[in-house]
Amino acid sequence: MTGDGRHQRQVLIFDADDTLWENNIIFERVIGDFLDWMAHPTMSRAEVRTILDDIEAANSIAYGYGSKVFLRSLGECVARLRDRPASEDELRRIEELTAAFVEWRAELIPGVAATLAELHTRHDLLLLTKGDHHEQQRKIDVSGLAHHFSSIHIVPEKNAGAYRRIVAELDLAPATTWMIGNSPKSDIIPAREAGLNAVFIPHEHTWVLEHTDLSGHDGVLHLSGFSQLLEHF
């Protein structure tokens, strides 16, 4: 599919984490440090990572997303591997590992600032992100990008229902509305299920739980970089 909205005003809805700025790479660095620290005597790093992924998947359903839930998942992983509750010392060590989230600084994806500035002159831009409301709002504020968007939406989950609610709330026309993001699971497939078009811009550090095969899904424009949006919109 090719998008050719350069001569027609359209609505472009942008994902935030790992579409506009780097995010999951911070989690991956912490996980790497966590695996080094655990150094399980019988399990490989890959096996420990699988256990952590399973815990994260369950906790994302029960508690949502963000650094607080991630902290909980690390503690539960320690408990499962040690076959006992994490000790106070271990919980303090986990808090030390996750200190990077408190000091989060916006590292924009290359080309984002200039591309949004130009797209803003000819299309209506919206921002849609999921996770802890306070945490996501802080990222948006620090990013310096908020002024490009006519509305900003922070939701607990990005599923087809969330997209349909935004379409109804803002009276959007699905045929001229595009969801742009790096996550097949949260950005592309549910947007298509809600009748929107979609732009997939892959990121090498996309969270493993957001990976889903897109083969067989039509109505999706695949780009290799954010700046390429200017060639289609």
Number of C-alpha atoms within 10 A of each C-alpha: 11 11 17 12 17 15 10 11 14 20 20 23 24 23 23 22 22 23 23 25 19 19 23 17 14 15 18 14 14 20 18 14 14 20 17 11 12 14 12 14 6 8 11 12 16 10 12 19 17 12 16 23 17 13 18 24 16 13 17 18 11 10 16 19 20 18 17 14 18 21 17 16 21 22 20 20 23 21 15 15 16 12 9 10 15 19 12 9 9 14 17 12 14 21 14 11 18 23 12 15 16 9 8 14 15 17 13 18 18 14 13 17 17 11 15 21 13 13 17 17 11 16 18 17 22 20 22 22 24 19 20 18 15 11 16 19 17 13 18 20 12 14 17 12 17 15 12 19 16 11 14 18 16 17 16 16 16 20 18 19 14 17 21 18 12 13 17 10 9 9 9 15 14 17 11 14 21 27 25 27 26 26 24 22 17 21 26 30 25 21 28 20 15 17 19 24 24 27 27 22 21 18 17 9 15 20 17 11 15 12 13 13 9 13 6 6 11 12 18 22 18 16 15 11 16 22 16 14 22 14 10 13 18
